[in-house]
Amino acid sequence: MLEFSTIEKYDTQKMYLVYDKWPEFAQKSYDFPHKQFKCPGINHIVFAGMGGSGTIGDIFSAILSKTDIHVTNIKGYLLPNTVNSNTLVITTSVSGDTKETLTVLESAVKMNCKVIAFSSGGKMEKFCLENNVEFRKIEKIHSPRASLVSFLYSMLNILEPILSVKYDDIIDSINKMKILQVNISSKNLKEDNQSLKLARWIIGIPLIYYPFGLQAAAIRFKNSLQENSKNHAITEDVVESCHNGIVAWEKSSSIQPILIKGMDDYIKTKERVEILKKYFDKNQINYKEIFSVEGNILSKLINLIYLLDYTTIYHAVIAKIDPSPVNSIAFIKSKL
């Protein structure tokens, strides 16, 4: 059994305390009296952000996937040539100093796009103030990745006139987080803790299979395993993997398959997953299944992310690793 003293010993910056309160941070951020942003006449939205900030774009892309708005998610320096005055560019950098996202912001202003920026301050705030660009300041909590819910739910409020996400869906997503919180928080270190159970199971390199609509959760899980656990991880679209990735299982390895599943995935996607499971069973390949909650896409994604992010914190402390420091990222930034 994982002892609470072990968490305190290795999670020196107390990331677990932030995750213990994620539902409360989400509610507080959504309820805050933000100044909302209206932007009529747009037919293209570009989300720009890296790392934890990029997850926000992934989530919004999933939410908007069934609308008639063209959505582009940028994780890099360059805007597509399709942007114009009817394009809204939304840049997010928790630190406010992300070079790639700042470059996109500057380009969007030069290309006469409609723009709004979100950060906790930094160079992004300075640029927006100097260039009369719409800007909203949101508090960073612990680290960019731990600040996900504070930024996401603040942006759901601020961008409500554009995104038109139903109020009931937002409240449902928070309420379901509160239910999950009881099971996965540091106050429950028993055998029924879903995040802790998965953390103990991971001893190799996870290969995270996902249905298309839940891609944001899979990418976030990979990123959090890399940042918090300092563990390699791989993601694959479960349908695409049946055309290429499945062949790699003909050779034995230390890769561990994890299947992320939605309660109402497309029927043909479900069929592929069941076939893949039969293949694993036939070849004695041990795997795990992780199920989303029932409900809207926001509820599914944020609750999967909550469950899987906490898994990476537990995985780190079990391995006697501090989840907070990201020295390799600091090295990269020092060379830019």
N, C-alpha and C positions, 0 to 999 in steps of 0.2 A: 504494500500500500504506500502511496506517495504521502509523505508527511508534510504538513503545512510549513514546518521549519525549513524543509528543503526548498520550497518555493521562495521563502523569504531570503534564504542564503544565496541562491543563485540568480534570482530575479532582483538584482540590486537596485534597479531604478523603478521597481514596483509597477511594472506593466500590468500585472494581474489585477491590481486594484482598479485600473481604468476599465478593464474588460468586465470586472464584477459589476460595474455601473453603466455599461453600454446602453441598456434600455433607458435609464434615467437621462443620460447625456443626449440620446436621440430625442426624447420627449421635450427636454428643456430647449434644445436647439430649434425644434420645429415650432414651439410655442413662443419663442422670442419675437418681439415686434419688429421684424426686419422690414426694411423698405423694399417692397416688391418691384419687379422689373417687367415692364410691358414692352413688347417689340412686335407690333403687327406687321403683316405682309411678308414674313419670312417663309422660304420654302426649303431651306437647307440649314441644318445646325451642325457645327463642328465643335466637338469636345476635344480639348488639348490638355494633356497632363501626363506625368510620368509616375511610375511606382504606385504608392498609395493614392495619389491624386488621380492617376490613370484609372484606377478601379471605379471611381465615380463616373467617368465617361463610359466605362463598360456597362455599369448598371443602368445609366440613363439610355444608352443605346438599346438595351434589352427592353426597357419600358416603352420606348418609342418605336419598337420594331414593327408594331401592327398599326401604326399611323401612316398618313400619307406624306409625312415630313422626311426628306432625305437626310440621313444622319451619317456623319463621318467621325471616326475616332482617331485622333492623331497622337501617337507616342513617338515623337521625334521633333525635327526642326522645321519641316516643310508643310505649308498649306497646299492643298490640291488646286490645280488651275481652274477648277469649276466654281470657286468662290466668287461672289460679286456683292453688290449692294443689298441683295435680298438674302444674304447669308448672315447668320448669327454665329459668331465665334465665341465660345465659352472657355476661358482659360482658367485652370485651377492649379495652384502650387501652394501647398500648405505652408512651406517655408517662405515663399515669395521670391526665392532666389534660384529656382530651377532654370538652367540656361536654355534648355530646349523649349520650354514653355514660354519663356520670355521672348525668344526669337519668334515664335508663332504669334505672340501678342503684338509685337512690333510690326510684323508683316501684315497682320489683319488690319491694323490701323492704316498702314500705307495703301492697302488695297481697297480701302473705303468700305470694309465690312462693318456690320453692326457688331459691337463687342461689349462683353461684360467679363470682368476678372474677379477671381476669388483667391484670397490668401490671408495669412495671419499678419502680413506686413511685408517687410523686405523691399527688394528692388521693384517688385511688381506694383506695390502700393505707390511707390515714388513715381514710377513711370506713368501710372494712371492719373495721379494728381497733376503731373506736369503736362499731360496731353489731353486732359478733360475726357478721360475714358471712364465709363461706368465701373465702379469698384465696390465690392462689399468685403469688409474685414471680418474674419471669423477666427475665433481663438483656437490656437493649437493646444491639444491636450496630450501631453507626454511626448509624442512623436507623430510624424505624418501618417504612418499606418494606423496607429491607435486613434487618430483623430477622424477616422473615416465617418463615423456616425454623426459627429458634430458638424462636419462639412456637408455630408449628404443631406441631412434633414434640414439644415439651414437653407441649402440650395433648393430643396423641395418646396420650401415656403417662398423663397425669393422668386423662383422661376415658375410658380404656380400658374400665372396667366398664360404662360407659353406651353408648359408641359401638360397641364390639365390632368394631373394625377388625382384620382378621387380621394377626398378626405378620409373616407371610410377605409380605403386601402392603406393609407399611411398609418392610421391608428391601428389597423389590424396588424401591420408589420411590427409595430412597437409592442403591442399586447402579446404577440407570439414570442417576441424576444424576452419579455418578462417571464413567460412560462418556461422558456428554455434556460433562462438565467438560473432558475432554481436547481436545475439538473447539472449544469456545467461549471458553475462558478467555484471559486476556491473554498466556499463554505460547504461544498459537498465533494469530498475526496473519496467517496465510497465506490464500490465496484460498478454501480449503475450510472456513473458519470460518463456520458457518451464521448466527450472530448478526451477525457483521460484514458478511456478504454482504447480509443483509436491511436492515441499517442504511444501507448505501450506496445501496440501491434506493429507500428512502423519501426523496422530495424534496418531496412535497406533503402532503396531509392523508390519512392512512390511514383507510379504511373497513373495519373488521374484522368479517367475517362469521363466525358460529359456529353449530354445532349446539347444541341446548338443553343437553346434558350437559356441554359445555365452556364454558359461559357464564362461569364464574369466571376462566378463562384470558384470555378476550377482554376482560372488564372490567378485569382487572389490567393487561393490555397497554395499554389506553387510559389508565388512571391513570398508569402509569409513563412513557408517552410525554409526558403532560402535565407530570408532576413532574420527570422527569429531562431530557427533551429540550426542555421548554417548547414542545411541539408540539401543535396541535389534533389530535384523533382522534375517530372515531365508531365505535360498535358497532351491529350489527344481527343479530338472529336470522335465519339464512339462509332458513328456511321462511317466516317472516312477511314478509321482504323481498320475496318473490315476489308479495305482495299489495299492496305500496305502494312500497317503496324502489326497486324495479327501474325504475319510471317515471322517476325522476330522472336515469337514465343516458341518457335521450333528449336531454339537453342536455349539451354538452361541459363539462368542468370539470377541475380539478387534483386531484380526489379519486383516491386509489389503492386499489383493492380488494385485500384480503388475506383469503384463505379458510383458516380454521382447520378441520382435518379430523381426525376420529378414525379409527383403523384399523377399528373395527367399529361405525360409526354406523348408525342405523336405515336400513333399505333405501330407504324413501321419502325420507328426508333426503338420502341419496346421490344419488338420482334428481334432486332439485331442484338440488343442487350441479352436477351434470353439465349440466343444462339451462342454469344460470346461466353456466357456463364457455363453452358454445356461444354464448350471447348475447354475452358479452364478446369471443370470437374473431370473431364475425360483425361486430361493431361496432369492431373493432381497439382494444379497451380492454385495456391491459396489466395483468396481475394476478399475484399470488404465491399459492402454496399452501404452507401450513405443516402438517405432519403430526405427530400425537401419536405417542408410543411405543406399542408393544403392551403390554397388561397391564391391571391394575385401574385404577379411576378416579383414585385418589390418584397413581399413577405417571404417568398421562396428564397430569393437571393440573399437578403440581409440576414436571414436566420441560418442559412447554410454558411455564410461567411463568419457569423458569430461562432457557430459550432466549430468550424475548421480553423479559424484564427486561434481560438483557445486551445485547440489540439496542438498547435505549433508551440505555444508557450509551455504547455505541459511536456511536450517532447523535448524542448530545450532543457528544462530543469532536470528532467529524468536523466539526460545526458550530461548533466553538470555544466551547462552552458548558460551564460547570461543572454537572454533574448534581445536586450535593448541595443547594445553596441553594434554598429555596422562599419567597422574599420575599413573594409575593402571599398565601400562606397566613398568614404572620406578620402581614400587614396586616389580614386578615379577623379573626384572633384578637384583635388589639389593639383592635378596635372592638366586641367582644362584651361 
